């Protein structure tokens, strides 16, 4: 039996000490508007169960690719970090690419940590992030790449 993907709803609560807790629920719906309406009409019921304030919620749909290739050789702990300028001064966006391909590194960088922004794959990534579909968390348009480097995480 095949099922359509359910939406993951995460509801955030805050207590008097400013600690945050979450409720995770799955919502059976296929439309953003229907999902928002369903959650909005039920927030009061969920909040009434808690002695904390409901501060917000997120709705996420997952899609699983059908033709997944074999795992690559690069470790996910080697991340490409991209820092972006936005249309608002002093507001930035940061994106992470886990397992950045070692061939994306700038061979002329003395530290060996810079990402080569002249590589076709990086140029394409910059174009995708600047095409208007993606924004920073405050919905400021991404306008230009500020910096790109590799970070190694333990």
N, C-alpha and C positions, 0 to 999 in steps of 0.2 A: 504494500500500500504506500503510495507516494503522498507526502504532505507538503503543502506550501510552507516556506520558512515563516516561523512566528517571529514577532518583533520582541526584542528584549527591552523591557522597561526598567530603568533604575530610578528609584525615588530617593531623594536625599533628605535627611532629617538633621537638625542641629539642636543640641541641648544647651543648657545654661552655661556650661563651661566652654562653649564653642567647639565641642567635639562633634564629629559628623558620623552618621551611620546611614546605611542604605538598605532598601528593600529591592530585591530583584524578582521581577515577575515576567512571564511570557504572555504576550498579547496576540490572540489569533485575529489578524487583520492583514489586509494587503495594501491599504491606502494610508498615506501620511495624515490626511485630514480626519479620517475615521479614527486612527490611532490617537491623535491629539485629543479629539473630542471624548473618546472613551476614557483616557487617562484623566482629563480635566474634570469629568463628571464623577470620578471615583476618588480623587485626591482627598476630599473631605472625610470619606469613610476610612481611608487608610490613616489619615492624620488623627482621627478620633481614637484610634487604638493606641496611639503613642502619646507620651507626655512631652514630646519634642515638637519643634516647629518643622513642618514640611517646607523646604527651601527651594525645591525644584525637581525636575525630572528630565531624563533623556530617553529617547526611543531609538533603538538601533536594529536594523535588519541585517542579517548575515546572508551572504551568498557563497556557496562552495563551488569552486571550479570543477568541472567534470574531467578535464584533461590535465591533471597535475603532473608536472615532470618530476623526475627523480630529484632528491635533495641535492643542492649544489655543494661545492667544496668549501665555500667561504663560511666562517662561523658567524652566527647572528650577532655575537658580541662585538664584532667589528662594524661599528655603525658609521654611516655617512651622516654628518650633521650639516644641515643647510639653514642658514639664517637669512631671513628675507626682510627687506624694507616693505613698508605698507604706505598707503596713500595718506596716512596720518603720521606727522613727525613724532619721533620717539616711541612709536608702536611697531613692534616687530612680530614676525611669525618664525617658528622653528619647526622644521620637519626632519624626521629620522628615516634613514633607509637601512634596516638591519642587514648585515652581511654584505656591505658595499663591496663590489667587485674590485679586487686589487688592481685591475687594469685601469680603473678610474682615477688612480692617484697621479699627481703631478710629479714626474720623475725629476724635474728641476728644483723642486722644493727641498731646501737643505734638511729640514726635519722629517721629510717624507710623510707629512700628514695632510697636505693640501690636496683637495680634489681638483682635477684638471677640468676647468670649465670650458675648454675647447673641444673636449671629446663629444662626439655626436650624441651619445646617450645622455650626457649631462645637458647639452644644449636642448635636446628634446624634453627633458625633465623641467628645465627652466621655462620653456614655452608652455608646457602643460600647467605649471603652477601660476603662470602669469596670464592665462587666458580668460580669467574672470570667474571661473567656477569655484575656485578655492579662495578662502579668506582666512584671516587670523581669528582667534577665539572671540574677538570683539567685532567681527564682521567688517574689518578694514580690508580693502582690496590689497592683494600682494602685487607690488609694483616692480621690484628688482631684487636680484640676489645680492646680499651683502657679503657673505662669506660661506665657504664650504670646506669642511675638513673631516678627518677621520677621528673617531673616538673609540678607544678600546675599553670595554667593560669587563670586569672580572667575572 
